[in-house]
Amino acid sequence: MKIDLERISWVDIFLWLFRIAAFVLIVVGIYNTLAAGKYTSEQWVTLIFSGLAQGSIYALIALGYTLVYGILLMINFAHGDIYMAGAFTAVFLAEYFAENGFLAAHPFIALTLLALLAGGVSMALAVLVERIAYRPLRNAPRLVPLITAIGASFSIEYTFRGLYGPGFHAYPPVPALSGSVHIGRFEVPTVQIVVLIAAVVLMAGLYFLVERTKIGKAMRAVSENQDVARLMGIDIDWVIVFTFAVGGLLAGVAGVFNGLFRPQGVYFFMGFIPGIKAFTAAVLGGIGNVPGAMVGGILLGIIEALGPNLFLEGLGIPAANQLKDAIAFTVLVLILIFRPQGIFGERLAEKKA
Amino acid sequence: MAMLELENVHAYYGYIHALQGISMTVEKGEIVALIGANGAGKTTTLRTISGLLKPRQGRVLLDGEDLAKYKAHEIVYKGVAMVPEGRGIFAKLTVAENLDMGAYSRNDKKGIAEDLERVFTLFPRLKERRNQVAGTLSGGEQQMLATARALMARPRLLLMDEPSMGLAPVLVEAVFDTIQEINKKGTTILLVEQNALMALQIADRGYVLQTGEIVLSDTAEGLRQNPMVQKAYLGIE
Protein backbone atom coordinates (compact mmCIF):
# COMPACT_ATOMS: atom_id res chain seq x y z
CA MET A 1 0.00 0.00 0.00
CA LYS A 2 1.37 3.33 -1.02
CA ILE A 3 0.98 6.05 1.55
CA ASP A 4 0.52 9.56 0.31
CA LEU A 5 2.58 11.55 2.80
CA GLU A 6 1.01 14.87 1.95
CA ARG A 7 -2.40 13.61 2.94
CA ILE A 8 -1.40 12.72 6.48
CA SER A 9 -2.49 15.58 8.68
CA TRP A 10 -1.23 16.54 12.12
CA VAL A 11 -4.51 15.31 13.51
CA ASP A 12 -3.86 11.85 12.09
CA ILE A 13 -0.39 11.82 13.57
CA PHE A 14 -1.71 12.91 16.93
CA LEU A 15 -4.43 10.27 16.88
CA TRP A 16 -1.91 7.57 16.01
CA LEU A 17 0.39 8.65 18.82
CA PHE A 18 -2.64 8.64 21.09
CA ARG A 19 -3.54 5.09 20.07
CA ILE A 20 0.02 3.92 20.61
CA ALA A 21 0.27 5.65 23.98
CA ALA A 22 -3.03 4.14 25.16
CA PHE A 23 -1.97 0.70 23.99
CA VAL A 24 1.44 0.96 25.68
CA LEU A 25 -0.10 2.15 28.94
CA ILE A 26 -2.56 -0.74 29.00
CA VAL A 27 0.11 -3.32 28.19
CA VAL A 28 2.57 -1.93 30.74
CA GLY A 29 -0.17 -1.73 33.36
CA ILE A 30 -1.28 -5.31 32.79
CA TYR A 31 2.32 -6.54 32.77
CA ASN A 32 3.15 -4.78 36.03
CA THR A 33 0.03 -6.06 37.76
CA LEU A 34 0.51 -9.64 36.64
CA ALA A 35 4.25 -9.56 37.36
CA ALA A 36 3.57 -8.34 40.88
CA GLY A 37 1.23 -11.33 41.32
CA LYS A 38 -0.88 -9.53 43.88
CA TYR A 39 -4.12 -11.26 42.92
CA THR A 40 -4.87 -14.96 42.76
CA SER A 41 -6.69 -16.50 39.85
CA GLU A 42 -9.70 -16.98 42.14
CA GLN A 43 -9.84 -13.24 42.60
CA TRP A 44 -9.67 -12.62 38.87
CA VAL A 45 -12.50 -15.06 38.25
CA THR A 46 -14.56 -13.28 40.91
CA LEU A 47 -13.98 -10.01 39.11
CA ILE A 48 -14.87 -11.49 35.74
CA PHE A 49 -18.16 -12.88 37.03
CA SER A 50 -19.15 -9.65 38.70
CA GLY A 51 -18.28 -7.93 35.41
CA LEU A 52 -20.44 -10.40 33.48
CA ALA A 53 -23.41 -9.86 35.79
CA GLN A 54 -23.07 -6.09 35.77
CA GLY A 55 -22.44 -6.16 32.03
CA SER A 56 -25.58 -8.17 31.37
CA ILE A 57 -27.55 -5.44 33.18
CA TYR A 58 -25.91 -2.80 31.00
CA ALA A 59 -26.76 -4.93 27.98
CA LEU A 60 -30.44 -5.11 28.90
CA ILE A 61 -30.62 -1.34 29.28
CA ALA A 62 -28.50 -0.76 26.18
CA LEU A 63 -30.99 -2.76 24.11
CA GLY A 64 -33.61 -0.11 24.85
CA TYR A 65 -31.36 2.61 23.48
CA THR A 66 -30.38 0.65 20.45
CA LEU A 67 -33.90 -0.51 19.50
CA VAL A 68 -35.26 3.02 19.66
CA TYR A 69 -32.28 4.44 17.80
CA GLY A 70 -32.61 1.78 15.11
CA ILE A 71 -36.15 2.92 14.38
CA LEU A 72 -36.25 6.64 15.11
CA LEU A 73 -32.55 7.58 14.87
CA MET A 74 -33.05 9.19 18.25
CA ILE A 75 -31.37 8.70 21.62
CA ASN A 76 -33.98 8.26 24.33
CA PHE A 77 -32.07 9.91 27.16
CA ALA A 78 -34.95 9.31 29.55
CA HIS A 79 -34.24 5.57 29.30
CA GLY A 80 -32.06 5.50 32.43
CA ASP A 81 -34.96 6.95 34.41
CA ILE A 82 -37.39 4.48 32.90
CA TYR A 83 -35.06 1.83 34.31
CA MET A 84 -35.09 3.59 37.69
CA ALA A 85 -38.89 3.78 37.75
CA GLY A 86 -39.28 0.00 37.46
CA ALA A 87 -36.59 -0.77 40.00
CA PHE A 88 -37.97 1.81 42.42
CA THR A 89 -41.57 0.63 42.22
CA ALA A 90 -40.63 -3.01 42.65
CA VAL A 91 -38.67 -2.31 45.83
CA PHE A 92 -41.93 -1.76 47.69
CA LEU A 93 -43.30 -5.09 46.57
CA ALA A 94 -39.98 -6.68 47.50
CA GLU A 95 -40.19 -5.21 51.00
CA TYR A 96 -43.72 -6.51 51.32
CA PHE A 97 -42.69 -9.98 50.16
CA ALA A 98 -39.76 -9.93 52.59
CA GLU A 99 -41.99 -9.00 55.52
CA ASN A 100 -44.57 -11.72 54.98
CA GLY A 101 -41.89 -14.31 54.24
CA PHE A 102 -42.98 -14.96 50.66
CA LEU A 103 -39.54 -13.99 49.36
CA ALA A 104 -37.89 -16.62 51.53
CA ALA A 105 -40.54 -19.29 50.94
CA HIS A 106 -40.98 -18.98 47.19
CA PRO A 107 -38.02 -17.00 45.88
CA PHE A 108 -38.55 -17.93 42.25
CA ILE A 109 -42.20 -16.87 42.11
CA ALA A 110 -41.49 -13.77 44.17
CA LEU A 111 -38.63 -12.68 41.92
CA THR A 112 -40.67 -13.35 38.80
CA LEU A 113 -43.47 -11.17 40.18
CA LEU A 114 -40.96 -8.44 41.04
CA ALA A 115 -39.53 -8.57 37.54
CA LEU A 116 -43.01 -8.45 36.02
CA LEU A 117 -44.00 -5.46 38.12
CA ALA A 118 -40.79 -3.55 37.38
CA GLY A 119 -40.97 -4.48 33.70
CA GLY A 120 -44.61 -3.46 33.52
CA VAL A 121 -44.03 -0.10 35.18
CA SER A 122 -41.03 0.70 32.99
CA MET A 123 -42.91 -0.43 29.91
CA ALA A 124 -45.89 1.78 30.67
CA LEU A 125 -43.64 4.72 31.41
CA ALA A 126 -41.63 4.23 28.21
CA VAL A 127 -44.85 4.19 26.19
CA LEU A 128 -46.06 7.30 28.00
CA VAL A 129 -42.81 9.16 27.35
CA GLU A 130 -43.00 8.26 23.66
CA ARG A 131 -46.58 9.48 23.46
CA ILE A 132 -46.02 12.76 25.27
CA ALA A 133 -42.44 13.76 24.59
CA TYR A 134 -41.52 12.22 21.25
CA ARG A 135 -44.50 11.51 19.02
CA PRO A 136 -45.64 15.12 18.64
CA LEU A 137 -42.08 15.95 17.58
CA ARG A 138 -41.62 13.10 15.11
CA ASN A 139 -41.02 15.50 12.24
CA ALA A 140 -39.15 18.15 14.22
CA PRO A 141 -35.38 18.67 13.81
CA ARG A 142 -33.44 15.95 15.57
CA LEU A 143 -32.17 18.21 18.34
CA VAL A 144 -35.69 18.88 19.58
CA PRO A 145 -36.65 15.39 20.82
CA LEU A 146 -33.20 15.22 22.42
CA ILE A 147 -34.11 18.22 24.52
CA THR A 148 -37.53 16.85 25.45
CA ALA A 149 -35.77 13.60 26.38
CA ILE A 150 -33.74 15.49 28.96
CA GLY A 151 -36.92 17.18 30.15
CA ALA A 152 -38.69 13.83 30.45
CA SER A 153 -35.70 12.48 32.33
CA PHE A 154 -35.86 15.25 34.96
CA SER A 155 -39.64 14.97 35.24
CA ILE A 156 -39.41 11.27 36.07
CA GLU A 157 -36.54 11.75 38.51
CA TYR A 158 -38.19 14.53 40.46
CA THR A 159 -41.59 12.84 40.42
CA PHE A 160 -40.02 9.90 42.23
CA ARG A 161 -38.12 12.20 44.52
CA GLY A 162 -41.33 14.04 45.31
CA LEU A 163 -43.24 10.82 45.92
CA TYR A 164 -40.69 8.83 47.89
CA GLY A 165 -38.07 11.31 49.05
CA PRO A 166 -34.39 11.54 48.22
CA GLY A 167 -33.25 8.60 50.35
CA PHE A 168 -32.19 5.07 49.44
CA HIS A 169 -34.57 2.12 49.57
CA ALA A 170 -32.63 -1.11 49.85
CA TYR A 171 -33.85 -4.33 48.26
CA PRO A 172 -34.27 -6.92 51.00
CA PRO A 173 -31.76 -9.77 50.87
CA VAL A 174 -33.04 -12.91 49.15
CA PRO A 175 -31.96 -15.94 51.20
CA ALA A 176 -31.98 -18.23 48.19
CA LEU A 177 -29.50 -16.01 46.36
CA SER A 178 -27.14 -15.25 49.23
CA GLY A 179 -24.89 -18.28 48.86
CA SER A 180 -22.37 -19.08 46.22
CA VAL A 181 -21.98 -21.68 43.52
CA HIS A 182 -18.86 -23.70 42.87
CA ILE A 183 -17.70 -23.71 39.29
CA GLY A 184 -14.67 -25.96 39.18
CA ARG A 185 -12.43 -24.65 41.93
CA PHE A 186 -13.92 -21.18 41.76
CA GLU A 187 -16.62 -19.83 43.97
CA VAL A 188 -19.13 -17.46 42.37
CA PRO A 189 -22.00 -15.70 44.17
CA THR A 190 -25.32 -17.33 43.25
CA VAL A 191 -26.96 -13.99 42.58
CA GLN A 192 -24.48 -13.21 39.80
CA ILE A 193 -25.08 -16.54 38.11
CA VAL A 194 -28.85 -16.12 38.34
CA VAL A 195 -28.72 -12.58 36.97
CA LEU A 196 -26.43 -13.65 34.14
CA ILE A 197 -28.61 -16.61 33.15
CA ALA A 198 -31.84 -14.62 33.36
CA ALA A 199 -30.34 -11.81 31.27
CA VAL A 200 -29.09 -14.24 28.64
CA VAL A 201 -32.54 -15.84 28.44
CA LEU A 202 -34.14 -12.42 27.99
CA MET A 203 -31.65 -11.45 25.32
CA ALA A 204 -32.19 -14.73 23.47
CA GLY A 205 -35.92 -14.03 23.62
CA LEU A 206 -35.42 -10.55 22.23
CA TYR A 207 -33.18 -11.85 19.47
CA PHE A 208 -35.85 -14.37 18.52
CA LEU A 209 -38.49 -11.63 18.59
CA VAL A 210 -36.53 -9.34 16.29
CA GLU A 211 -35.31 -12.01 13.89
CA ARG A 212 -38.17 -14.46 13.62
CA THR A 213 -41.53 -12.93 14.46
CA LYS A 214 -43.77 -10.83 12.26
CA ILE A 215 -43.57 -7.80 14.53
CA GLY A 216 -39.77 -8.16 14.70
CA LYS A 217 -39.49 -8.16 10.93
CA ALA A 218 -41.81 -5.15 10.86
CA MET A 219 -39.48 -3.39 13.33
CA ARG A 220 -36.54 -4.00 11.03
CA ALA A 221 -38.55 -2.91 8.00
CA VAL A 222 -39.59 0.32 9.73
CA SER A 223 -35.99 1.00 10.72
CA GLU A 224 -34.97 0.77 7.07
CA ASN A 225 -37.68 2.77 5.38
CA GLN A 226 -40.78 4.11 7.09
CA ASP A 227 -42.67 5.08 3.94
CA VAL A 228 -42.21 1.72 2.29
CA ALA A 229 -43.11 0.00 5.55
CA ARG A 230 -46.40 1.93 5.49
CA LEU A 231 -47.00 0.66 1.97
CA MET A 232 -46.77 -2.88 3.32
CA GLY A 233 -49.66 -2.12 5.67
CA ILE A 234 -47.41 -1.71 8.72
CA ASP A 235 -48.77 0.72 11.30
CA ILE A 236 -45.62 2.71 12.06
CA ASP A 237 -47.00 4.23 15.25
CA TRP A 238 -47.83 0.82 16.66
CA VAL A 239 -44.36 -0.53 15.81
CA ILE A 240 -42.73 2.46 17.50
CA VAL A 241 -44.89 2.03 20.62
CA PHE A 242 -44.05 -1.66 20.65
CA THR A 243 -40.34 -0.86 20.41
CA PHE A 244 -40.48 1.54 23.34
CA ALA A 245 -42.49 -1.04 25.30
CA VAL A 246 -39.94 -3.80 24.73
CA GLY A 247 -37.06 -1.49 25.64
CA GLY A 248 -38.90 -0.41 28.79
CA LEU A 249 -39.66 -3.98 29.80
CA LEU A 250 -36.01 -5.03 29.53
CA ALA A 251 -34.89 -1.94 31.48
CA GLY A 252 -37.39 -2.57 34.27
CA VAL A 253 -36.31 -6.18 34.68
CA ALA A 254 -32.68 -5.03 34.64
CA GLY A 255 -33.63 -2.70 37.50
CA VAL A 256 -34.68 -5.64 39.67
CA PHE A 257 -31.50 -7.53 38.81
CA ASN A 258 -29.51 -4.50 39.82
CA GLY A 259 -31.38 -4.30 43.12
CA LEU A 260 -30.57 -7.93 43.86
CA PHE A 261 -26.83 -7.55 43.99
CA ARG A 262 -26.37 -3.92 44.88
CA PRO A 263 -27.02 -3.65 48.60
CA GLN A 264 -27.13 0.14 48.68
CA GLY A 265 -30.55 0.04 47.02
CA VAL A 266 -32.51 2.33 44.80
CA TYR A 267 -33.03 6.10 44.79
CA PHE A 268 -34.46 8.64 42.41
CA PHE A 269 -31.18 9.45 40.66
CA MET A 270 -29.98 5.83 40.30
CA GLY A 271 -30.81 5.70 36.59
CA PHE A 272 -28.42 8.39 35.50
CA ILE A 273 -25.04 6.64 35.61
CA PRO A 274 -26.25 3.19 34.44
CA GLY A 275 -28.23 4.96 31.74
CA ILE A 276 -25.17 6.68 30.35
CA LYS A 277 -23.09 3.55 30.77
CA ALA A 278 -25.66 1.51 28.88
CA PHE A 279 -25.62 4.20 26.21
CA THR A 280 -21.84 3.75 26.12
CA ALA A 281 -22.37 0.02 25.75
CA ALA A 282 -24.81 0.56 22.88
CA VAL A 283 -22.32 2.86 21.13
CA LEU A 284 -19.51 0.38 21.81
CA GLY A 285 -21.46 -2.40 20.09
CA GLY A 286 -22.69 -0.13 17.30
CA ILE A 287 -25.85 1.83 18.03
CA GLY A 288 -28.91 0.49 16.27
CA ASN A 289 -27.45 -3.01 16.26
CA VAL A 290 -29.16 -5.53 18.57
CA PRO A 291 -26.35 -8.08 19.03
CA GLY A 292 -24.01 -5.08 19.30
CA ALA A 293 -25.83 -3.80 22.38
CA MET A 294 -25.62 -7.24 24.00
CA VAL A 295 -21.91 -7.67 23.33
CA GLY A 296 -21.17 -4.02 24.11
CA GLY A 297 -22.91 -4.24 27.48
CA ILE A 298 -21.14 -7.38 28.59
CA LEU A 299 -17.80 -6.10 27.31
CA LEU A 300 -18.23 -2.82 29.16
CA GLY A 301 -19.13 -4.70 32.35
CA ILE A 302 -15.95 -6.76 32.09
CA ILE A 303 -13.72 -3.80 31.19
CA GLU A 304 -15.09 -1.93 34.16
CA ALA A 305 -14.67 -4.85 36.53
CA LEU A 306 -11.15 -5.79 35.48
CA GLY A 307 -9.79 -2.40 34.43
CA PRO A 308 -8.96 -0.87 37.80
CA ASN A 309 -7.09 -3.87 39.15
CA LEU A 310 -5.69 -5.10 35.88
CA PHE A 311 -3.98 -2.05 34.49
CA LEU A 312 -4.66 1.05 36.53
CA GLU A 313 -3.08 -0.48 39.61
CA GLY A 314 -0.14 -1.68 37.56
CA LEU A 315 0.49 1.91 36.57
CA GLY A 316 0.72 2.86 40.21
CA ILE A 317 -2.56 4.76 40.34
CA PRO A 318 -3.82 4.93 43.92
CA ALA A 319 -7.41 3.95 44.78
CA ALA A 320 -7.90 2.52 41.30
CA ASN A 321 -11.29 1.13 42.19
CA GLN A 322 -12.65 4.65 42.48
CA LEU A 323 -11.94 5.08 38.79
CA LYS A 324 -14.47 2.54 37.47
CA ASP A 325 -16.73 5.21 36.09
CA ALA A 326 -13.79 7.04 34.59
CA ILE A 327 -12.87 3.88 32.67
CA ALA A 328 -16.40 3.49 31.28
CA PHE A 329 -16.57 7.04 30.06
CA THR A 330 -13.03 6.97 28.70
CA VAL A 331 -14.21 4.00 26.66
CA LEU A 332 -17.06 6.15 25.32
CA VAL A 333 -14.71 8.95 24.31
CA LEU A 334 -12.25 6.55 22.70
CA ILE A 335 -14.94 4.81 20.62
CA LEU A 336 -16.37 8.09 19.47
CA ILE A 337 -12.90 9.19 18.34
CA PHE A 338 -11.60 5.98 16.80
CA ARG A 339 -14.60 3.88 15.83
CA PRO A 340 -17.81 5.87 16.00
CA GLN A 341 -19.74 3.10 14.29
CA GLY A 342 -18.89 0.70 17.13
CA ILE A 343 -17.94 -2.95 16.93
CA PHE A 344 -20.79 -4.20 14.72
CA GLY A 345 -22.11 -0.95 13.33
CA GLU A 346 -21.88 0.15 9.76
CA ARG A 347 -20.38 3.50 8.90
CA LEU A 348 -22.80 6.30 9.56
CA ALA A 349 -22.39 7.59 6.02
CA GLU A 350 -24.07 4.44 4.74
CA LYS A 351 -27.10 5.03 6.89
CA LYS A 352 -29.82 7.32 5.63
CA ALA A 353 -29.18 9.64 8.59
CA MET B 1 -68.45 2.83 -10.81
CA ALA B 2 -64.76 3.15 -11.41
CA MET B 3 -62.46 1.18 -9.12
CA LEU B 4 -60.31 4.22 -8.54
CA GLU B 5 -61.32 7.79 -9.12
CA LEU B 6 -59.43 11.00 -8.50
CA GLU B 7 -61.58 14.11 -8.34
CA ASN B 8 -59.82 17.44 -8.74
CA VAL B 9 -56.93 16.42 -6.48
CA HIS B 10 -54.55 19.11 -5.27
CA ALA B 11 -51.46 18.09 -3.30
CA TYR B 12 -48.51 19.99 -1.93
CA TYR B 13 -44.96 19.30 -0.85
CA GLY B 14 -44.43 22.11 1.59
CA TYR B 15 -45.13 25.17 -0.50
CA ILE B 16 -44.80 23.39 -3.82
CA HIS B 17 -48.14 22.89 -5.52
CA ALA B 18 -47.28 19.46 -6.96
CA LEU B 19 -50.73 18.33 -8.13
CA GLN B 20 -52.97 21.04 -9.48
CA GLY B 21 -56.37 19.50 -9.82
CA ILE B 22 -55.97 15.97 -11.15
CA SER B 23 -59.02 14.01 -12.21
CA MET B 24 -58.71 10.50 -13.53
CA THR B 25 -60.30 7.06 -13.30
CA VAL B 26 -59.09 3.49 -13.37
CA GLU B 27 -61.65 0.81 -14.21
CA LYS B 28 -61.51 -2.72 -12.84
CA GLY B 29 -59.24 -4.97 -14.90
CA GLU B 30 -57.51 -2.18 -16.77
CA ILE B 31 -53.89 -1.23 -17.18
CA VAL B 32 -53.74 2.54 -17.09
CA ALA B 33 -50.49 4.34 -17.86
CA LEU B 34 -49.59 7.69 -16.41
CA ILE B 35 -46.82 9.27 -18.44
CA GLY B 36 -44.99 12.52 -18.18
CA ALA B 37 -41.59 14.10 -17.76
CA ASN B 38 -39.49 14.28 -14.60
CA GLY B 39 -41.21 16.37 -11.98
CA ALA B 40 -44.59 16.31 -13.71
CA GLY B 41 -46.19 14.82 -10.59
CA LYS B 42 -46.42 11.14 -11.49
CA THR B 43 -44.91 9.84 -8.28
CA THR B 44 -46.86 12.41 -6.29
CA THR B 45 -50.07 11.09 -7.81
CA LEU B 46 -49.24 7.55 -6.66
CA ARG B 47 -48.20 8.77 -3.21
CA THR B 48 -51.52 10.56 -2.93
CA ILE B 49 -53.48 7.46 -3.89
CA SER B 50 -51.55 5.26 -1.45
CA GLY B 51 -52.10 7.76 1.36
CA LEU B 52 -48.46 8.67 1.96
CA LEU B 53 -49.47 12.17 0.96
CA LYS B 54 -52.90 13.59 1.68
CA PRO B 55 -54.66 15.79 -0.89
CA ARG B 56 -55.30 19.31 0.34
CA GLN B 57 -58.29 19.59 -1.92
CA GLY B 58 -60.26 17.06 -3.95
CA ARG B 59 -60.99 13.39 -3.28
CA VAL B 60 -59.46 10.01 -3.92
CA LEU B 61 -62.21 7.38 -4.20
CA LEU B 62 -61.71 3.63 -4.11
CA ASP B 63 -64.90 1.83 -5.14
CA GLY B 64 -66.66 5.09 -4.44
CA GLU B 65 -65.31 5.40 -0.90
CA ASP B 66 -63.31 8.48 0.03
CA LEU B 67 -59.84 7.42 1.22
CA ALA B 68 -59.19 10.65 3.13
CA LYS B 69 -60.06 9.12 6.48
CA TYR B 70 -57.60 6.23 6.12
CA LYS B 71 -53.91 6.25 6.95
CA ALA B 72 -51.45 4.88 4.41
CA HIS B 73 -51.16 1.49 6.11
CA GLU B 74 -54.94 1.13 6.28
CA ILE B 75 -55.29 1.68 2.56
CA VAL B 76 -53.23 -1.48 2.00
CA TYR B 77 -55.98 -3.41 3.77
CA LYS B 78 -58.42 -1.98 1.20
CA GLY B 79 -56.56 -3.87 -1.52
CA VAL B 80 -54.13 -1.28 -2.85
CA ALA B 81 -50.44 -2.21 -3.08
CA MET B 82 -47.57 -0.21 -4.49
CA VAL B 83 -44.23 -0.89 -6.08
CA PRO B 84 -42.51 2.28 -4.92
CA GLU B 85 -40.14 4.49 -6.83
CA GLY B 86 -36.59 3.17 -6.77
CA ARG B 87 -38.01 -0.21 -5.70
CA GLY B 88 -37.69 0.49 -1.98
CA ILE B 89 -36.80 -3.05 -1.04
CA PHE B 90 -35.66 -3.65 2.53
CA ALA B 91 -31.97 -4.12 1.82
CA LYS B 92 -31.06 -5.69 5.16
CA LEU B 93 -33.93 -8.17 5.16
CA THR B 94 -33.71 -11.41 3.21
CA VAL B 95 -35.73 -11.97 0.06
CA ALA B 96 -38.14 -14.20 1.99
CA GLU B 97 -38.52 -11.60 4.74
CA ASN B 98 -39.24 -8.90 2.18
CA LEU B 99 -42.00 -11.11 0.80
CA ASP B 100 -43.31 -11.70 4.33
CA MET B 101 -43.56 -7.95 4.73
CA GLY B 102 -45.50 -7.79 1.49
CA ALA B 103 -48.06 -10.11 3.07
CA TYR B 104 -48.05 -8.17 6.36
CA SER B 105 -51.66 -7.10 5.91
CA ARG B 106 -52.89 -10.69 5.64
CA ASN B 107 -53.53 -13.45 8.12
CA ASP B 108 -54.62 -16.34 5.88
CA LYS B 109 -51.57 -18.59 6.14
CA LYS B 110 -52.78 -20.88 3.39
CA GLY B 111 -53.43 -18.07 0.94
CA ILE B 112 -50.05 -16.53 1.71
CA ALA B 113 -48.30 -19.83 1.03
CA GLU B 114 -50.17 -20.13 -2.28
CA ASP B 115 -49.22 -16.63 -3.31
CA LEU B 116 -45.62 -17.29 -2.35
CA GLU B 117 -45.60 -20.24 -4.75
CA ARG B 118 -47.27 -18.06 -7.36
CA VAL B 119 -44.63 -15.30 -7.19
CA PHE B 120 -41.87 -17.90 -7.15
CA THR B 121 -43.31 -19.32 -10.37
CA LEU B 122 -43.42 -15.83 -11.81
CA PHE B 123 -39.87 -15.07 -10.61
CA PRO B 124 -37.90 -18.32 -10.23
CA ARG B 125 -34.78 -16.26 -9.57
CA LEU B 126 -36.26 -15.07 -6.28
CA LYS B 127 -36.86 -18.63 -5.16
CA GLU B 128 -33.19 -19.44 -5.68
CA ARG B 129 -32.24 -16.43 -3.60
CA ARG B 130 -34.93 -16.53 -0.96
CA ASN B 131 -32.48 -16.62 1.95
CA GLN B 132 -30.15 -14.01 0.52
CA VAL B 133 -30.08 -10.49 1.93
CA ALA B 134 -32.02 -8.34 -0.53
CA GLY B 135 -29.34 -5.63 -0.69
CA THR B 136 -27.07 -8.08 -2.53
CA LEU B 137 -29.50 -8.60 -5.42
CA SER B 138 -28.88 -7.06 -8.83
CA GLY B 139 -31.06 -4.17 -10.01
CA GLY B 140 -33.28 -6.45 -12.09
CA GLU B 141 -33.71 -8.90 -9.24
CA GLN B 142 -34.58 -6.06 -6.88
CA GLN B 143 -37.28 -4.94 -9.30
CA MET B 144 -38.63 -8.49 -9.36
CA LEU B 145 -38.59 -8.52 -5.57
CA ALA B 146 -40.41 -5.19 -5.30
CA THR B 147 -43.08 -6.43 -7.70
CA ALA B 148 -43.36 -9.81 -6.02
CA ARG B 149 -43.58 -8.16 -2.62
CA ALA B 150 -46.48 -5.97 -3.75
CA LEU B 151 -48.24 -9.04 -5.19
CA MET B 152 -47.96 -10.78 -1.83
CA ALA B 153 -50.59 -8.37 -0.53
CA ARG B 154 -52.91 -9.90 -3.14
CA PRO B 155 -53.95 -6.42 -4.23
CA ARG B 156 -56.95 -5.57 -6.34
CA LEU B 157 -55.19 -2.44 -7.49
CA LEU B 158 -51.44 -2.38 -8.05
CA LEU B 159 -49.65 0.96 -8.31
CA MET B 160 -46.30 0.70 -10.06
CA ASP B 161 -43.82 3.55 -10.02
CA GLU B 162 -41.24 3.39 -12.81
CA PRO B 163 -40.78 -0.38 -12.87
CA SER B 164 -38.34 -0.06 -15.78
CA MET B 165 -36.06 2.49 -14.15
CA GLY B 166 -32.38 1.63 -14.33
CA LEU B 167 -32.90 -1.72 -16.03
CA ALA B 168 -31.19 -3.08 -19.13
CA PRO B 169 -33.49 -3.12 -22.20
CA VAL B 170 -33.86 -6.89 -22.17
CA LEU B 171 -34.98 -6.75 -18.56
CA VAL B 172 -37.40 -3.95 -19.33
CA GLU B 173 -39.14 -6.26 -21.80
CA ALA B 174 -39.35 -8.95 -19.16
CA VAL B 175 -40.79 -6.54 -16.60
CA PHE B 176 -43.52 -5.40 -18.98
CA ASP B 177 -44.35 -8.98 -19.92
CA THR B 178 -44.78 -9.69 -16.22
CA ILE B 179 -47.02 -6.68 -15.76
CA GLN B 180 -49.30 -7.97 -18.50
CA GLU B 181 -49.30 -11.41 -16.95
CA ILE B 182 -50.25 -10.02 -13.55
CA ASN B 183 -53.02 -8.01 -15.16
CA LYS B 184 -54.39 -11.05 -17.01
CA LYS B 185 -54.77 -12.80 -13.68
CA GLY B 186 -57.14 -10.08 -12.57
CA THR B 187 -55.11 -7.32 -10.94
CA THR B 188 -55.92 -3.79 -12.01
CA ILE B 189 -52.76 -1.78 -12.66
CA LEU B 190 -51.93 1.90 -12.58
CA LEU B 191 -48.52 2.27 -14.13
CA VAL B 192 -46.31 5.34 -13.91
CA GLU B 193 -43.59 5.40 -16.52
CA GLN B 194 -41.03 7.61 -18.18
CA ASN B 195 -40.63 4.91 -20.77
CA ALA B 196 -43.83 6.00 -22.51
CA LEU B 197 -43.33 3.78 -25.53
CA MET B 198 -43.34 0.57 -23.51
CA ALA B 199 -46.08 1.75 -21.18
CA LEU B 200 -48.43 2.64 -24.01
CA GLN B 201 -47.82 -0.72 -25.66
CA ILE B 202 -49.27 -2.68 -22.76
CA ALA B 203 -51.78 -0.17 -21.38
CA ASP B 204 -55.47 0.09 -22.21
CA ARG B 205 -55.65 3.79 -21.55
CA GLY B 206 -53.27 6.56 -20.63
CA TYR B 207 -53.03 10.00 -19.07
CA VAL B 208 -50.35 12.56 -19.82
CA LEU B 209 -49.22 14.64 -16.89
CA GLN B 210 -47.48 18.00 -17.24
CA THR B 211 -46.41 20.16 -14.27
CA GLY B 212 -49.11 18.79 -12.03
CA GLU B 213 -51.97 18.81 -14.49
CA ILE B 214 -53.44 16.23 -16.82
CA VAL B 215 -53.11 17.60 -20.33
CA LEU B 216 -54.28 14.60 -22.31
CA SER B 217 -56.21 11.44 -21.78
CA ASP B 218 -57.06 8.82 -24.37
CA THR B 219 -56.81 5.14 -25.18
CA ALA B 220 -53.24 3.93 -25.35
CA GLU B 221 -53.59 3.57 -29.10
CA GLY B 222 -54.91 7.12 -29.39
CA LEU B 223 -52.00 8.47 -27.38
CA ARG B 224 -49.49 6.57 -29.49
CA GLN B 225 -50.92 8.26 -32.58
CA ASN B 226 -51.12 11.71 -31.01
CA PRO B 227 -48.52 14.05 -32.59
CA MET B 228 -47.90 15.91 -29.35
CA VAL B 229 -47.24 12.65 -27.47
CA GLN B 230 -45.08 11.34 -30.29
CA LYS B 231 -42.96 14.45 -30.24
CA ALA B 232 -42.64 14.93 -26.49
CA TYR B 233 -42.60 11.39 -25.13
CA LEU B 234 -42.02 8.88 -27.88
CA GLY B 235 -39.13 10.66 -29.59
CA ILE B 236 -40.88 10.59 -32.98
CA GLU B 237 -40.55 13.79 -34.97
Chai-1 contact restraints between the chains, C-beta under 6 A:
chainA,res_idxA,chainB,res_idxB,connection_type,confidence,min_distance_angstrom,max_distance_angstrom,comment,restraint_id
A,K217,B,E97,contact,1.0,0.0,6.0,A-B,restraint_1
A,K217,B,D100,contact,1.0,0.0,6.0,A-B,restraint_2
A,R220,B,L93,contact,1.0,0.0,6.0,A-B,restraint_3
A,A221,B,F90,contact,1.0,0.0,6.0,A-B,restraint_4
A,A221,B,M101,contact,1.0,0.0,6.0,A-B,restraint_5
A,E224,B,F90,contact,1.0,0.0,6.0,A-B,restraint_6
A,N225,B,G88,contact,1.0,0.0,6.0,A-B,restraint_7
A,D227,B,L52,contact,1.0,0.0,6.0,A-B,restraint_8
A,V228,B,P84,contact,1.0,0.0,6.0,A-B,restraint_9
A,V228,B,G88,contact,1.0,0.0,6.0,A-B,restraint_10
A,R230,B,A72,contact,1.0,0.0,6.0,A-B,restraint_11
A,R230,B,H73,contact,1.0,0.0,6.0,A-B,restraint_12
A,L231,B,M82,contact,1.0,0.0,6.0,A-B,restraint_13
A,M232,B,M101,contact,1.0,0.0,6.0,A-B,restraint_14
A,M232,B,Y104,contact,1.0,0.0,6.0,A-B,restraint_15
A,G233,B,H73,contact,1.0,0.0,6.0,A-B,restraint_16
A,G233,B,V76,contact,1.0,0.0,6.0,A-B,restraint_17
A,G233,B,Y104,contact,1.0,0.0,6.0,A-B,restraint_18
A,G233,B,S105,contact,1.0,0.0,6.0,A-B,restraint_19
A,I234,B,H73,contact,1.0,0.0,6.0,A-B,restraint_20
A,I234,B,Y104,contact,1.0,0.0,6.0,A-B,restraint_21
A,D235,B,H73,contact,1.0,0.0,6.0,A-B,restraint_22
